[in-house]
Amino acid sequence: MRLSAILLFLLSLMLARAAETRVLFLGDSITYDGRWAAWVESALRNNAAYADAEILNLGLGSETTSGLSEQGHAGGKFPRPCIHERLGRVLAACKPTLVIACYGMNDGIYQPLDEARMNAYRQGMTKLKEEVEKTGSKIVFVTPAIFQPDTPEKDTLHYDAVLDAQAKWLKGQRAAGWKVVDIRPDLRLFLEAMDVMDPDFVFSPDGVHPAERGHAEMGKMIAKGLWPLLGLKGEPKMASERNFPLLKKHADLLRDAYLTETKHTRPGVPEGKPVPEATAESKRLLEVYQAVNRAKKSMWNGHPMEEFTADGRSALLVMPRNGIQPGSPWIWRTEFFGHEPQADISLLNRGFCVAYIDMQDMYGSPKAMGHMDAFYDFLRTGYDVSPKVVLEGFSRGGLFAFNWAALHPGQVAGLYVDAPVCDFKSWPGGKGVGPGSAGDWEKLLKVYGMTEAEALAYTKNPVDNLEPLAKAGIPIFAVIGDADEGVPVGENIDIVEKRYKLFGGKIEVIRKPGGKHHPHSLPDPTPIVEAVMKMVGR
């Protein structure tokens, strides 16, 4: 009996948490812009209660709650839309459990304080609260930003005083149980501080719409005010500036899709993708964002490293000391990360990133290619690295490097291979002069899903599949020991070199006289580094 009671209690807690997983932002063009809402979303997603919530921003430019519109709005093209025209459709489509609404900037239609207009605003906000709460959702109101914050002397109609009156009325409703976040006092303090720190700072270039920093500050202030209202512990933690654009892109996709789906009436709003398509794409972006956002941060040979999970595999990216830039060049170590790292470290010092995903015991198989495809997309999406990568294949890593390059020649700047396996019949098969590896051969057959006879007849080993690389003009740079006993050069790189030249490909092989399979690389990695730099046009 006692156990049943405990289980019911735990279930009720789970249901209580699950019930608050759909958040909807509503507002005018400042909300539609998406930046402050995305900053708040980032804070919510950093809290366990909202980490996997469905969060939508359906703000709409020019919108009011009052239903008022000035004469000649938008050059006479259309009157201001009112949230109440679309609210029922939006609530039905989104089924929010929490609504965060920021209205007011447009509700006084940029005229002096007037009781009739103020009353229309009060009635509109009250109706908004009632309609939202009828669905069982909670609603939190956010006071509007400041009008003409940088040039208050131009506010000749004292419109900011109208916004003050709205904020005062909203705060007065707290006594009746309304949940209100008032950002205006903090915004004024922020503006006063910026006047001292940076006299050239501009919060709102047109007097209404905040710029980048303004949206970020609004997001922080709103999140700070939400935390106690939502019963969340600790302080809000926002996204990093580097990760923020990814979250914003995800939010904008959903915004455009749902605005189109719910049939708003405002002209000039770009049409969104169908909701299922946008949802699938946005889910992928959110997964990448969350993986990057939760990455374990450390240092590797004096360079920042982030470790994360990509496509279910452990992966990492090491970045230059001065930070990653959009389109940064990168080299992808396909196996044995950290072994003989001198070339990688030197490239990091020259602005490269070094990437790695764990694909142990996959031997360049089609399954490994799928993980590589996903990892490439992950890094392009989450870190905005260059669309063309240099593949670095040590030993069996050569199978991965050559095979992926043959599948995606347009995404490869070049290959640096070191004592590479170029034919799995040679290693681990041991079907030539080398000893091979019986254990690895069994693992390879399993991961490729082949019998030994099928493996021996396989025609997509790197030695067989060089023409796509040559046609794409991909340069190959190899370092080998000419007495390699484990991966015999006569069965691997020698065949590649001969065939690649016949295809018109460019290949350079550095041969270490008497060198065995180990050690890899060169004590002085300068030739490797210079070759890689040339591959990316540096």
C-alpha positions in Angstrom: 0.0 0.0 0.0 2.8 2.3 1.0 4.7 1.5 -2.3 1.6 2.2 -4.3 1.3 5.6 -2.7 4.9 6.4 -3.4 4.5 5.3 -7.0 1.4 7.4 -7.4 3.2 10.4 -6.0 6.2 10.0 -8.3 3.8 9.6 -11.2 2.0 12.8 -10.3 5.3 14.6 -10.2 6.2 13.3 -13.7 2.8 14.3 -15.0 3.1 17.7 -13.5 6.4 18.2 -15.2 5.2 16.7 -18.5 2.2 19.0 -18.4 4.4 22.0 -18.9 6.3 21.2 -22.0 4.7 23.5 -24.6 5.7 27.2 -24.5 4.3 29.8 -26.8 5.6 33.3 -27.3 3.2 35.9 -28.6 3.8 39.6 -29.4 4.4 42.2 -32.0 7.4 42.7 -34.4 9.9 42.8 -31.5 8.8 39.3 -30.6 8.5 38.2 -34.2 12.1 39.2 -34.7 12.8 36.2 -32.6 16.0 37.2 -30.8 14.8 37.9 -27.3 12.5 34.9 -27.4 15.4 32.7 -28.5 17.5 33.9 -25.7 14.7 33.1 -23.3 14.3 29.7 -24.9 18.0 29.0 -24.4 17.7 29.7 -20.7 14.6 27.5 -20.5 16.4 24.6 -22.3 19.2 24.8 -19.8 16.8 23.9 -17.1 15.8 20.3 -16.7 12.1 21.1 -16.6 12.1 22.7 -20.1 15.1 21.0 -21.7 13.0 19.0 -24.1 10.0 21.3 -24.2 8.2 22.3 -27.4 8.8 26.0 -27.7 7.2 28.2 -30.4 7.5 31.9 -31.2 4.4 33.1 -33.1 4.9 36.9 -32.7 3.6 38.9 -35.6 4.7 42.3 -36.8 2.4 45.3 -36.3 0.1 43.3 -34.0 -1.9 44.7 -31.1 -4.2 43.3 -28.4 -6.3 46.5 -28.5 -7.5 46.1 -32.0 -6.6 49.7 -32.8 -4.8 51.0 -35.9 -3.7 54.4 -36.9 -5.0 55.8 -40.2 -2.7 55.1 -43.1 -0.8 52.4 -41.3 1.9 50.8 -43.5 1.3 53.5 -46.1 -2.4 52.6 -46.2 -1.7 49.0 -47.3 -3.3 47.3 -44.3 -4.5 48.0 -40.8 -2.7 46.6 -37.8 -3.6 43.0 -37.2 -5.0 42.1 -33.8 -4.0 38.9 -31.9 -7.7 38.1 -31.2 -8.3 37.5 -34.9 -5.9 34.6 -34.9 -5.7 33.6 -31.2 -8.2 30.7 -31.4 -6.4 29.1 -34.4 -3.0 29.6 -32.7 -4.0 28.0 -29.4 -5.7 25.1 -31.2 -2.6 24.4 -33.3 0.0 24.9 -30.6 -1.8 23.7 -27.5 0.5 25.6 -25.2 0.8 25.0 -21.5 2.6 28.3 -21.0 2.2 31.5 -23.0 4.6 34.4 -22.7 3.1 37.6 -24.2 4.7 40.9 -24.8 2.3 43.5 -26.2 1.9 47.3 -25.8 4.4 49.0 -28.1 1.7 49.2 -30.9 -1.4 49.3 -28.7 -1.3 53.1 -28.1 -0.7 53.5 -31.9 2.1 56.0 -31.2 -0.3 58.7 -29.9 -0.3 60.5 -26.5 -1.9 58.9 -23.5 -5.7 58.7 -24.0 -8.2 56.9 -21.8 -10.2 55.4 -24.7 -7.0 53.8 -26.2 -5.8 52.8 -22.8 -9.1 51.1 -22.1 -8.9 49.2 -25.4 -5.5 48.0 -24.4 -6.8 46.9 -20.9 -9.7 45.0 -22.5 -7.5 43.4 -25.1 -5.0 42.1 -22.5 -7.8 40.9 -20.2 -9.4 39.0 -23.1 -6.0 37.5 -24.0 -5.6 36.2 -20.5 -9.1 34.8 -20.4 -8.9 33.0 -23.7 -5.5 31.5 -22.9 -6.6 30.3 -19.5 -9.7 28.7 -20.9 -7.4 26.2 -22.6 -5.8 25.3 -19.2 -2.6 27.2 -20.1 -0.8 29.7 -17.9 0.1 33.1 -19.2 2.9 35.5 -18.3 2.9 39.1 -19.5 6.0 41.0 -20.3 5.9 44.8 -20.3 7.0 46.5 -23.5 10.5 47.8 -24.2 11.3 51.5 -24.1 10.3 53.9 -26.9 13.1 56.2 -28.3 15.6 55.0 -25.6 18.6 56.5 -27.4 16.9 59.8 -28.3 14.2 60.5 -25.7 14.1 64.1 -26.8 12.5 63.0 -30.1 9.5 61.5 -28.2 7.6 64.8 -28.6 4.2 63.0 -28.1 5.5 61.4 -24.8 4.7 58.0 -26.1 7.0 56.3 -23.7 4.7 57.6 -21.0 2.0 55.5 -22.6 4.1 52.4 -22.2 4.8 53.4 -18.6 1.1 53.6 -18.0 0.6 50.2 -19.6 3.3 48.7 -17.4 1.8 50.3 -14.2 -1.6 48.9 -15.0 -0.1 45.4 -15.8 1.8 45.4 -12.5 -1.4 46.4 -10.7 -3.0 43.2 -11.9 -0.6 41.1 -9.9 -2.9 41.6 -6.9 -5.5 39.7 -9.0 -3.1 36.8 -9.7 -1.6 38.0 -13.0 1.9 36.9 -13.7 3.9 39.9 -14.9 7.6 40.5 -15.8 8.4 44.2 -15.8 11.6 44.8 -17.8 11.4 48.5 -18.1 13.2 49.5 -14.8 16.1 47.1 -15.7 16.2 48.4 -19.2 16.6 52.0 -18.0 19.4 51.0 -15.6 21.1 49.2 -18.5 20.8 52.2 -20.8 22.2 54.5 -18.1 25.2 52.2 -17.6 25.8 52.0 -21.4 25.7 55.8 -21.6 28.7 55.9 -19.3 30.5 52.9 -20.7 29.9 53.5 -24.4 28.4 56.9 -25.5 28.1 55.6 -29.0 26.0 52.6 -28.0 22.6 52.3 -29.7 19.8 50.2 -28.2 17.2 50.8 -30.9 18.2 52.3 -34.2 14.7 53.3 -35.2 13.4 54.0 -31.7 11.2 50.9 -31.5 13.1 47.8 -32.5 16.1 46.8 -30.4 19.4 45.9 -32.0 21.3 42.7 -31.3 22.6 43.7 -27.8 19.2 45.0 -26.9 17.5 41.7 -27.7 20.1 39.8 -25.7 19.6 42.1 -22.7 15.8 41.8 -23.0 16.2 38.0 -23.0 18.3 38.0 -19.9 15.8 40.3 -18.1 12.8 38.3 -19.1 14.4 35.0 -18.1 15.4 36.5 -14.7 11.8 37.6 -14.2 10.3 34.3 -15.3 12.4 32.1 -13.0 10.5 32.9 -9.7 7.1 32.9 -11.6 7.7 29.4 -12.9 9.2 28.1 -9.6 12.6 27.4 -11.2 15.6 27.2 -8.9 19.0 28.8 -9.5 19.8 31.5 -12.1 19.0 31.4 -15.8 21.9 30.3 -17.9 21.8 31.6 -21.5 23.3 30.2 -24.7 26.8 31.2 -25.7 27.0 33.8 -28.5 28.6 31.2 -30.7 25.8 28.6 -30.2 22.9 31.1 -30.2 22.4 31.4 -34.0 21.7 27.7 -34.3 18.9 27.9 -31.7 17.5 31.0 -33.5 17.5 29.2 -36.8 15.6 26.4 -35.3 13.0 28.8 -33.7 12.6 30.8 -37.0 11.8 27.6 -38.9 9.0 26.7 -36.6 7.8 30.3 -36.4 7.4 30.7 -40.2 5.8 27.3 -40.5 3.2 27.8 -37.8 2.4 31.4 -38.8 1.6 30.1 -42.2 -0.3 27.1 -40.8 -2.5 29.2 -38.6 -3.3 31.6 -41.4 -2.4 35.0 -40.0 -3.7 38.0 -42.1 -0.7 40.3 -42.1 0.8 40.9 -45.6 4.5 40.7 -46.2 5.3 37.8 -43.9 7.4 35.1 -45.7 5.6 31.8 -46.2 6.9 29.0 -44.0 7.5 25.3 -44.8 4.8 22.8 -44.1 4.8 22.1 -40.4 5.9 18.4 -40.6 8.9 19.4 -42.8 9.8 22.3 -40.6 9.4 20.2 -37.4 11.7 17.5 -38.7 14.4 20.0 -39.8 14.0 22.0 -36.6 14.4 18.8 -34.5 17.7 18.1 -36.2 18.9 21.6 -35.5 17.8 21.4 -31.9 19.6 18.1 -31.4 22.8 19.6 -32.7 22.4 22.7 -30.6 21.8 20.7 -27.4 24.8 18.5 -28.1 27.0 21.5 -28.7 25.5 23.3 -25.8 26.2 20.4 -23.4 29.6 19.7 -24.8 32.3 18.9 -22.2 35.0 21.6 -22.4 38.7 21.1 -21.8 42.1 21.8 -23.2 44.2 19.6 -25.6 47.8 20.6 -26.1 47.0 24.2 -25.2 43.9 24.4 -27.4 40.2 24.4 -26.4 38.5 21.1 -27.0 34.8 20.2 -26.9 33.6 16.6 -26.5 30.0 15.6 -27.3 27.9 12.9 -28.8 27.1 12.9 -32.5 24.9 10.3 -34.2 25.2 8.3 -31.0 29.0 8.2 -31.1 31.6 9.9 -28.9 33.2 12.8 -30.8 35.2 15.9 -30.3 36.5 19.0 -32.0 39.7 20.8 -31.0 39.7 24.5 -32.0 42.4 27.2 -32.4 43.4 29.2 -29.3 41.8 32.4 -30.7 38.5 30.6 -31.4 36.7 29.1 -34.3 35.5 31.3 -37.1 32.8 30.7 -39.7 34.3 28.6 -42.5 37.4 27.6 -40.4 39.5 24.9 -42.1 39.6 21.5 -40.5 41.3 18.2 -40.6 39.5 15.0 -39.6 41.5 12.3 -37.9 39.5 9.2 -38.8 41.3 6.9 -36.3 43.8 7.0 -33.4 43.1 10.6 -32.2 46.1 12.0 -30.4 48.7 9.5 -31.7 51.7 11.3 -33.1 49.8 14.6 -33.0 52.6 16.9 -34.1 51.0 17.8 -37.5 47.6 18.3 -35.9 49.1 20.7 -33.2 51.0 22.6 -35.9 47.8 23.0 -37.9 45.9 24.2 -34.9 48.5 26.9 -34.5 47.6 27.9 -38.0 43.9 28.3 -37.5 42.7 24.7 -38.3 40.3 22.7 -36.2 40.9 19.0 -35.6 37.9 16.7 -35.5 37.4 13.0 -34.5 34.5 10.6 -34.1 34.9 7.2 -32.5 34.3 4.5 -35.1 36.4 1.7 -33.6 36.1 -1.7 -35.3 34.2 -0.3 -38.3 37.0 -0.5 -40.9 35.5 2.1 -43.3 32.3 0.1 -43.7 29.1 1.5 -45.1 27.8 1.7 -41.5 30.9 3.9 -40.7 30.1 6.0 -43.7 26.7 6.7 -42.3 28.2 7.9 -39.0 30.7 10.0 -41.0 27.9 11.6 -43.0 26.1 12.5 -39.8 29.3 13.9 -38.1 30.1 16.0 -41.1 26.6 17.5 -41.1 26.9 17.9 -37.3 30.1 20.0 -37.5 28.9 22.0 -40.5 25.6 22.8 -38.6 26.9 23.2 -35.1 30.3 24.8 -35.7 30.1 26.2 -39.2 33.4 24.8 -40.3 34.5 24.9 -43.9 32.4 22.8 -46.3 35.6 21.1 -47.5 37.6 19.0 -45.1 41.1 17.4 -45.1 40.8 13.8 -44.2 43.6 12.3 -42.1 43.9 8.5 -42.2 46.4 6.7 -40.0 46.8 3.0 -40.7 43.3 1.5 -40.9 42.0 5.0 -40.8 43.0 5.1 -44.5 39.9 2.9 -45.2 37.6 5.6 -43.7 39.4 8.5 -45.4 39.5 7.0 -48.9 36.0 5.5 -48.8 34.3 8.7 -47.5 36.2 10.9 -50.0 35.1 8.6 -52.9 31.5 9.1 -51.7 31.7 12.9 -51.2 34.5 14.2 -53.4 32.9 17.7 -53.5 33.3 18.0 -49.7 37.0 17.0 -49.5 39.9 19.4 -49.9 42.6 16.7 -49.7 43.8 13.5 -48.0 46.8 13.1 -45.7 47.3 9.4 -45.2 49.9 7.8 -43.0 50.9 4.1 -43.5 47.3 3.7 -44.8 45.4 0.5 -45.3 44.1 0.8 -48.9 42.8 -2.8 -49.4 41.3 -4.7 -46.5 42.3 -8.0 -48.2 45.9 -7.0 -47.4 45.1 -5.9 -43.8 43.4 -7.3 -41.8 42.7 -10.0 -44.4 46.4 -11.1 -44.6 45.8 -12.4 -48.1 49.1 -11.1 -49.4 52.6 -11.0 -48.0 51.6 -9.4 -44.6 50.4 -11.3 -41.6 47.1 -9.6 -41.3 45.0 -9.8 -38.2 42.6 -12.7 -37.8 40.6 -11.0 -35.0 40.2 -7.8 -37.0 39.3 -9.8 -40.2 36.4 -11.4 -38.3 35.2 -8.1 -37.0 35.5 -6.6 -40.5 33.4 -9.3 -42.1 30.8 -8.8 -39.5 30.5 -5.1 -39.8 30.4 -5.2 -43.6 27.9 -8.1 -43.4 29.9 -10.2 -45.8 31.2 -13.7 -46.1 34.9 -14.2 -46.7 34.3 -15.1 -50.3 32.2 -11.9 -50.8 35.0 -9.8 -49.1 37.6 -11.3 -51.4 35.4 -10.3 -54.4 34.7 -6.8 -53.1 35.4 -4.1 -55.6 35.1 -0.9 -53.5 38.3 -0.9 -51.6 40.3 2.4 -51.9 42.6 0.8 -54.5 39.5 0.1 -56.6 37.7 3.4 -56.1 40.2 6.2 -56.9 38.6 7.6 -60.1 36.0 9.9 -58.3 38.9 11.5 -56.3 41.0 12.1 -59.3 38.1 13.6 -61.3 37.5 16.0 -58.4 41.1 17.0 -58.3 41.6 15.9 -54.7 45.4 15.9 -53.8 46.8 13.0 -51.8 49.8 13.3 -49.5 51.1 10.1 -48.0 53.8 9.3 -45.4 54.9 5.6 -45.3 57.8 3.4 -44.1 59.0 1.5 -47.2 59.6 -1.6 -45.1 56.1 -1.6 -43.5 55.6 -5.2 -42.4 52.0 -4.8 -41.2 50.5 -2.9 -44.1 52.8 -3.8 -47.0 53.3 -0.9 -49.3 53.3 -3.0 -52.4 49.6 -4.0 -51.7 48.5 -0.6 -50.5 50.0 2.8 -51.2 52.1 1.6 -54.2 48.9 0.5 -56.0 47.1 3.7 -55.1 50.0 5.9 -56.3 50.3 4.1 -59.6 46.6 4.0 -60.4 46.0 7.6 -59.2 48.6 8.9 -61.6 47.0 7.0 -64.4 43.7 8.7 -63.6 45.5 12.0 -63.7 45.3 12.5 -59.9 48.0 14.4 -57.9 49.7 12.3 -55.3 52.9 12.8 -53.3 54.4 10.0 -51.2 57.2 10.5 -48.6 58.9 7.2 -48.1 61.0 6.6 -44.9 63.8 4.3 -45.9 63.7 1.2 -43.8 60.7 2.5 -42.0 58.2 0.1 -40.4 54.5 0.6 -39.8 55.5 2.6 -36.6 56.2 5.3 -35.9 53.7 7.2 -37.9 54.1 10.8 -39.1 57.4 12.7 -39.2 59.5 14.1 -36.3 59.3 17.4 -38.0 55.8 17.7 -39.5 56.6 20.7 -41.7 56.2 18.8 -45.0 52.8 17.4 -43.8 51.6 20.8 -42.6 52.7 22.6 -45.9 50.9 20.0 -48.0 47.7 20.3 -45.9 47.9 24.1 -46.0 48.2 23.9 -49.8 45.2 21.7 -50.0 43.0 24.4 -48.5 44.6 27.2 -50.5 46.7 28.7 -47.7 
